[in-house]
Amino acid sequence: MEFQLKLSYETWDSIFTKKKNDVNEIYNTFLNTFLKHYHSCFLMIKTNRLLNDRPWITSGIRASCKYKRELYMECRKYKNPILDTYSKDYCGILSKVIKEAKKMEYDKRILNSTNG
């Protein structure tokens, strides 16, 4: 509600007093005025994501993901069909490994949970 009040008190004179034939300047003035009100009402909150929120990611999975990214870059660089096939197979296997690691972690959590 506060956003509507602040915005409703804006006179918008700075927009309408501009030259009528410079549309870009009028738009930029409008956008700056609007964003000033928007950012004053909706503050950005930054959070740090902890690595511990995904305990199923092992050092082996991290290494495999790094290798997958390197393979992808090589595939883009060399356009080799054999390398493309190998990369797709590797990605498929890695996806299965990640799925299984997630399944094992969540199964372990379910077994160790208590009905409180």
DRENPA-3360 file (N, C-alpha, C; in nm, 2 decimals, always signed):
BEGIN
1 = MEFQLKLS = +0.08/-0.12/+0.00/+0.00/+0.00/+0.00/+0.09/+0.13/+0.00 ~ +0.20/+0.12/+0.07/+0.29/+0.23/+0.08/+0.34/+0.27/-0.06 ~ +0.36/+0.16/-0.14/+0.42/+0.18/-0.28/+0.32/+0.27/-0.36 ~ +0.19/+0.24/-0.35/+0.09/+0.32/-0.42/+0.08/+0.46/-0.37 ~ +0.10/+0.48/-0.24/+0.10/+0.62/-0.19/+0.21/+0.70/-0.24 ~ +0.33/+0.64/-0.23/+0.45/+0.71/-0.28/+0.44/+0.74/-0.43 ~ +0.40/+0.65/-0.50/+0.39/+0.67/-0.65/+0.28/+0.77/-0.68 ~ +0.17/+0.77/-0.60/+0.06/+0.86/-0.63/+0.10/+1.00/-0.60;
9 = YETWDSIF = +0.20/+1.03/-0.51/+0.24/+1.16/-0.48/+0.34/+1.21/-0.59 ~ +0.39/+1.13/-0.67/+0.48/+1.17/-0.78/+0.41/+1.27/-0.87 ~ +0.48/+1.38/-0.91/+0.41/+1.48/-0.99/+0.44/+1.44/-1.14 ~ +0.54/+1.38/-1.18/+0.57/+1.34/-1.31/+0.60/+1.46/-1.40 ~ +0.63/+1.57/-1.34/+0.66/+1.70/-1.42/+0.79/+1.68/-1.50 ~ +0.88/+1.61/-1.44/+1.01/+1.60/-1.51/+0.99/+1.52/-1.64 ~ +0.89/+1.44/-1.65/+0.87/+1.36/-1.78/+0.80/+1.45/-1.88 ~ +0.69/+1.52/-1.84/+0.61/+1.59/-1.93/+0.67/+1.72/-1.98;
17 = TKKKNDVN = +0.78/+1.77/-1.91/+0.84/+1.90/-1.95/+0.95/+1.87/-2.04 ~ +0.98/+1.75/-2.07/+1.09/+1.72/-2.17/+1.04/+1.75/-2.31 ~ +1.14/+1.76/-2.40/+1.11/+1.77/-2.54/+1.02/+1.66/-2.59 ~ +0.92/+1.69/-2.66/+0.82/+1.58/-2.70/+0.88/+1.49/-2.81 ~ +0.99/+1.54/-2.88/+1.04/+1.46/-2.99/+1.15/+1.37/-2.95 ~ +1.20/+1.37/-2.82/+1.31/+1.28/-2.78/+1.24/+1.17/-2.69 ~ +1.19/+1.07/-2.75/+1.12/+0.97/-2.68/+1.21/+0.89/-2.59 ~ +1.34/+0.87/-2.63/+1.43/+0.79/-2.54/+1.46/+0.87/-2.41;
25 = EIYNTFLN = +1.47/+0.99/-2.41/+1.50/+1.07/-2.29/+1.38/+1.07/-2.20 ~ +1.26/+1.08/-2.26/+1.13/+1.08/-2.18/+1.12/+0.94/-2.12 ~ +1.15/+0.83/-2.19/+1.13/+0.70/-2.13/+1.24/+0.68/-2.02 ~ +1.36/+0.72/-2.04/+1.46/+0.71/-1.94/+1.43/+0.78/-1.81 ~ +1.37/+0.90/-1.83/+1.33/+0.98/-1.71/+1.22/+0.91/-1.64 ~ +1.12/+0.86/-1.71/+1.01/+0.78/-1.65/+1.06/+0.66/-1.58 ~ +1.15/+0.58/-1.64/+1.20/+0.46/-1.58/+1.28/+0.49/-1.46 ~ +1.36/+0.59/-1.46/+1.44/+0.62/-1.34/+1.35/+0.66/-1.22;
33 = TFLKHYHS = +1.25/+0.74/-1.25/+1.16/+0.78/-1.15/+1.08/+0.66/-1.09 ~ +1.04/+0.58/-1.18/+0.96/+0.46/-1.13/+1.05/+0.36/-1.05 ~ +1.18/+0.34/-1.10/+1.27/+0.25/-1.03/+1.31/+0.31/-0.90 ~ +1.32/+0.44/-0.89/+1.35/+0.50/-0.76/+1.25/+0.46/-0.65 ~ +1.12/+0.47/-0.69/+1.01/+0.43/-0.60/+1.01/+0.28/-0.58 ~ +1.03/+0.21/-0.68/+1.03/+0.06/-0.67/+1.14/+0.01/-0.57 ~ +1.26/+0.06/-0.59/+1.37/+0.01/-0.50/+1.36/+0.07/-0.36 ~ +1.29/+0.18/-0.34/+1.27/+0.22/-0.20/+1.17/+0.14/-0.13;
41 = CFLMIKTN = +1.08/+0.07/-0.20/+0.98/-0.01/-0.14/+1.01/-0.16/-0.13 ~ +1.08/-0.21/-0.23/+1.12/-0.35/-0.24/+1.27/-0.36/-0.22 ~ +1.32/-0.37/-0.10/+1.46/-0.38/-0.08/+1.51/-0.52/-0.11 ~ +1.63/-0.53/-0.17/+1.69/-0.65/-0.21/+1.76/-0.71/-0.09 ~ +1.73/-0.84/-0.06/+1.79/-0.91/+0.05/+1.88/-1.02/+0.00 ~ +2.01/-1.01/+0.03/+2.10/-1.11/-0.02/+2.12/-1.22/+0.09 ~ +2.12/-1.34/+0.04/+2.14/-1.46/+0.13/+2.26/-1.54/+0.08 ~ +2.33/-1.60/+0.17/+2.44/-1.69/+0.13/+2.39/-1.83/+0.13;
49 = RLLNDRPW = +2.41/-1.90/+0.02/+2.36/-2.04/+0.01/+2.48/-2.12/+0.06 ~ +2.45/-2.21/+0.16/+2.55/-2.29/+0.22/+2.56/-2.42/+0.13 ~ +2.68/-2.47/+0.13/+2.71/-2.60/+0.05/+2.65/-2.72/+0.13 ~ +2.62/-2.70/+0.26/+2.57/-2.82/+0.33/+2.42/-2.84/+0.31 ~ +2.35/-2.76/+0.23/+2.21/-2.78/+0.21/+2.19/-2.89/+0.10 ~ +2.30/-2.94/+0.04/+2.29/-3.05/-0.06/+2.40/-3.15/-0.02 ~ +2.37/-3.23/+0.08/+2.47/-3.32/+0.13/+2.50/-3.44/+0.04 ~ +2.41/-3.46/-0.06/+2.43/-3.57/-0.16/+2.54/-3.54/-0.26;
57 = ITSGIRAS = +2.59/-3.42/-0.26/+2.70/-3.38/-0.36/+2.83/-3.43/-0.29 ~ +2.89/-3.53/-0.35/+3.02/-3.58/-0.30/+3.13/-3.51/-0.38 ~ +3.25/-3.54/-0.33/+3.37/-3.48/-0.40/+3.38/-3.55/-0.54 ~ +3.34/-3.67/-0.56/+3.34/-3.74/-0.69/+3.24/-3.67/-0.78 ~ +3.12/-3.64/-0.73/+3.02/-3.58/-0.82/+3.07/-3.44/-0.86 ~ +3.13/-3.36/-0.77/+3.19/-3.23/-0.80/+3.29/-3.25/-0.91 ~ +3.38/-3.34/-0.90/+3.49/-3.36/-1.00/+3.43/-3.40/-1.13 ~ +3.32/-3.49/-1.13/+3.26/-3.53/-1.25/+3.19/-3.41/-1.32;
65 = CKYKRELY = +3.13/-3.33/-1.24/+3.06/-3.21/-1.30/+3.16/-3.11/-1.36 ~ +3.27/-3.10/-1.30/+3.38/-3.02/-1.35/+3.43/-3.07/-1.49 ~ +3.45/-3.21/-1.49/+3.49/-3.27/-1.61/+3.39/-3.26/-1.72 ~ +3.26/-3.27/-1.68/+3.15/-3.25/-1.78/+3.15/-3.12/-1.84 ~ +3.18/-3.01/-1.76/+3.18/-2.88/-1.82/+3.30/-2.86/-1.91 ~ +3.42/-2.92/-1.88/+3.53/-2.92/-1.97/+3.50/-2.99/-2.10 ~ +3.43/-3.11/-2.09/+3.39/-3.18/-2.21/+3.30/-3.09/-2.30 ~ +3.21/-3.03/-2.24/+3.12/-2.94/-2.31/+3.19/-2.83/-2.39;
73 = MECRKYKN = +3.29/-2.77/-2.32/+3.36/-2.66/-2.39/+3.44/-2.72/-2.50 ~ +3.50/-2.84/-2.49/+3.57/-2.90/-2.60/+3.48/-2.94/-2.71 ~ +3.36/-2.98/-2.68/+3.26/-3.02/-2.79/+3.23/-2.89/-2.87 ~ +3.21/-2.78/-2.80/+3.18/-2.66/-2.87/+3.29/-2.61/-2.95 ~ +3.42/-2.63/-2.90/+3.53/-2.58/-2.97/+3.57/-2.67/-3.10 ~ +3.56/-2.80/-3.09/+3.61/-2.89/-3.19/+3.51/-2.94/-3.28 ~ +3.38/-2.95/-3.25/+3.27/-3.00/-3.33/+3.30/-3.14/-3.38 ~ +3.35/-3.23/-3.29/+3.38/-3.36/-3.32/+3.26/-3.45/-3.29;
81 = PILDTYSK = +3.21/-3.53/-3.38/+3.09/-3.61/-3.35/+3.12/-3.72/-3.25 ~ +3.24/-3.78/-3.25/+3.28/-3.88/-3.16/+3.28/-3.82/-3.02 ~ +3.34/-3.70/-3.01/+3.35/-3.64/-2.88/+3.21/-3.60/-2.83 ~ +3.12/-3.56/-2.92/+2.98/-3.53/-2.89/+2.91/-3.65/-2.83 ~ +2.93/-3.76/-2.89/+2.87/-3.89/-2.85/+2.92/-3.92/-2.71 ~ +3.05/-3.92/-2.69/+3.11/-3.95/-2.56/+3.05/-3.85/-2.45 ~ +3.04/-3.72/-2.49/+2.99/-3.62/-2.39/+2.85/-3.65/-2.35 ~ +2.76/-3.69/-2.45/+2.62/-3.72/-2.42/+2.61/-3.84/-2.33;
89 = DYCGILSK = +2.70/-3.95/-2.36/+2.70/-4.07/-2.28/+2.74/-4.03/-2.13 ~ +2.85/-3.95/-2.12/+2.90/-3.91/-1.99/+2.79/-3.84/-1.91 ~ +2.72/-3.75/-1.98/+2.62/-3.67/-1.91/+2.51/-3.76/-1.86 ~ +2.47/-3.86/-1.95/+2.37/-3.95/-1.91/+2.41/-4.03/-1.78 ~ +2.53/-4.08/-1.78/+2.58/-4.16/-1.67/+2.58/-4.07/-1.54 ~ +2.63/-3.95/-1.56/+2.64/-3.85/-1.44/+2.50/-3.82/-1.39 ~ +2.41/-3.80/-1.48/+2.27/-3.78/-1.43/+2.22/-3.89/-1.35 ~ +2.24/-4.02/-1.39/+2.20/-4.13/-1.32/+2.27/-4.14/-1.18;
97 = VIKEAKKM = +2.40/-4.11/-1.18/+2.47/-4.11/-1.05/+2.42/-4.01/-0.96 ~ +2.39/-3.89/-1.01/+2.33/-3.78/-0.92/+2.19/-3.82/-0.87 ~ +2.11/-3.88/-0.96/+1.98/-3.92/-0.91/+1.99/-4.03/-0.80 ~ +2.08/-4.12/-0.82/+2.10/-4.23/-0.72/+2.15/-4.17/-0.59 ~ +2.25/-4.07/-0.60/+2.30/-4.01/-0.48/+2.19/-3.94/-0.40 ~ +2.11/-3.87/-0.47/+1.99/-3.80/-0.41/+1.90/-3.90/-0.34 ~ +1.87/-4.00/-0.41/+1.78/-4.10/-0.36/+1.83/-4.17/-0.23 ~ +1.96/-4.20/-0.24/+2.02/-4.26/-0.12/+2.02/-4.16/+0.00;
105 = EYDKRILN = +2.05/-4.04/-0.02/+2.05/-3.94/+0.08/+1.91/-3.92/+0.14 ~ +1.81/-3.91/+0.06/+1.68/-3.88/+0.11/+1.62/-4.01/+0.18 ~ +1.66/-4.13/+0.12/+1.62/-4.25/+0.19/+1.68/-4.26/+0.33 ~ +1.80/-4.22/+0.34/+1.87/-4.22/+0.47/+1.80/-4.13/+0.57 ~ +1.76/-4.01/+0.52/+1.69/-3.91/+0.60/+1.56/-3.97/+0.65 ~ +1.49/-4.04/+0.56/+1.36/-4.09/+0.60/+1.37/-4.20/+0.70 ~ +1.47/-4.29/+0.68/+1.49/-4.40/+0.78/+1.54/-4.34/+0.92 ~ +1.61/-4.24/+0.92/+1.66/-4.18/+1.05/+1.57/-4.08/+1.11;
113 = STNG = +1.45/-4.05/+1.04/+1.36/-3.96/+1.10/+1.28/-4.02/+1.21 ~ +1.22/-3.93/+1.29/+1.14/-3.98/+1.40/+1.00/-3.92/+1.39 ~ +0.90/-3.99/+1.43/+0.77/-3.93/+1.43/+0.75/-3.85/+1.56 ~ +0.76/-3.72/+1.54/+0.75/-3.64/+1.67/+0.63/-3.58/+1.68;
% end
